[in-house]
Amino acid sequence: MKMSQGVEWSIHCCSLLAVLPEGRTLRLEKIAEFYDLPVPYLRKHFQALSRAGLVKTTSGPRGGYRLAKDGSKISLLDIYQALEGEEPAFRCNEIRRQGPTTCGQKLYPVACNIATSMWKAEAAWKNELSKVSINDVVAEASPQISEERKAASRAWLEAALASD
């Protein structure tokens, strides 16, 4: 299975929104600038995040995006499903029922064991994604970021918020 890069981008962007001061927003152009991402592509993903109720936008001179709810209530699975949908990654086409040795429909009473294995694996990774919140991502990332990078990020964010 291959996820779109938009999933990674959106998790990073939601993590940035999670550290905003209470009641503040950040313009999409500033979010894109922070990660050096193309605005039109990011806009498409933020529309999906907004439709899923994960981010909110406000208009006006101090408008922009913020998380729609506390980051502890937004899981990585929520973000994945907002962008990729809720359809199963594996779709069984029942090809065992094709070819020269096929038998009648009644001889295939249960789902294919390949399909059930794939569905179990998908359920396992979705279960793991559901356990990790945006706040968890922020907390776990903090020790991985140098103090120099943290200071630069804080200064950038303060300047970005001041320019709004």
URBELQUI-V768428 format. One record per residue. N is the residue number from 0. SS is DSSP state (H for helix, E for strand, - for the rest). PHI is phi in whole degrees, 0 to 359 (* if undefined). NEAR is the number of other C-alpha atoms within 12 Angstrom. Layout:
{{N:SS:PHI:NEAR} {N:SS:PHI:NEAR}}
This chain:
{{0:-:*:12} {1:-:233:11} {2:-:267:15} {3:-:289:19} {4:H:294:17} {5:H:299:30} {6:H:295:29} {7:H:300:24} {8:H:303:32} {9:H:293:43} {10:H:295:41} {11:H:299:28} {12:H:295:41} {13:H:294:47} {14:H:296:36} {15:H:297:38} {16:H:296:41} {17:H:293:34} {18:-:262:30} {19:-:294:29} {20:-:299:16} {21:-:310:14} {22:-:80:22} {23:-:264:27} {24:-:231:37} {25:E:224:42} {26:-:295:35} {27:H:302:38} {28:H:298:25} {29:H:287:31} {30:H:299:33} {31:H:298:28} {32:H:299:20} {33:H:302:27} {34:H:254:23} {35:-:56:16} {36:-:247:23} {37:-:287:19} {38:H:301:20} {39:H:300:14} {40:H:291:21} {41:H:294:32} {42:H:302:26} {43:H:300:20} {44:H:288:35} {45:H:291:39} {46:H:296:24} {47:H:293:26} {48:H:297:38} {49:H:293:26} {50:H:301:20} {51:-:278:25} {52:-:77:23} {53:-:264:40} {54:E:231:37} {55:E:236:29} {56:E:239:27} {57:E:235:20} {58:-:260:15} {59:-:105:12} {60:-:297:13} {61:-:250:19} {62:-:281:21} {63:E:157:28} {64:E:252:37} {65:E:209:36} {66:E:293:39} {67:-:281:27} {68:-:209:25} {69:-:303:25} {70:H:300:31} {71:H:289:24} {72:H:256:23} {73:-:245:35} {74:E:266:30} {75:H:298:36} {76:H:295:33} {77:H:303:36} {78:H:292:44} {79:H:304:34} {80:H:290:31} {81:H:298:30} {82:H:266:31} {83:H:259:26} {84:-:90:19} {85:-:254:17} {86:-:295:13} {87:-:299:20} {88:-:291:22} {89:-:257:20} {90:-:239:18} {91:-:278:18} {92:-:262:12} {93:-:52:20} {94:H:291:17} {95:H:295:20} {96:H:269:19} {97:-:245:13} {98:-:93:9} {99:-:289:8} {100:-:255:10} {101:-:298:14} {102:-:238:14} {103:-:299:11} {104:H:309:13} {105:H:294:9} {106:H:273:13} {107:-:237:16} {108:-:287:12} {109:-:241:12} {110:-:297:20} {111:-:302:19} {112:H:296:15} {113:H:293:18} {114:H:298:21} {115:H:296:18} {116:H:296:16} {117:H:294:20} {118:H:294:21} {119:H:296:17} {120:H:297:18} {121:H:296:22} {122:H:298:19} {123:H:293:15} {124:H:289:20} {125:H:293:23} {126:H:298:16} {127:H:295:16} {128:H:297:23} {129:H:291:22} {130:-:276:20} {131:-:252:26} {132:E:264:28} {133:H:300:35} {134:H:298:28} {135:H:297:25} {136:H:301:28} {137:H:299:25} {138:H:296:19} {139:H:286:14} {140:H:283:17} {141:H:308:18} {142:-:292:12} {143:-:275:13} {144:-:258:15} {145:-:294:12} {146:H:298:12} {147:H:298:11} {148:H:292:15} {149:H:299:17} {150:H:296:14} {151:H:296:15} {152:H:294:22} {153:H:298:19} {154:H:296:15} {155:H:298:22} {156:H:297:27} {157:H:299:20} {158:H:293:15} {159:H:297:25} {160:H:288:25} {161:H:290:16} {162:-:282:15} {163:-:276:20}}
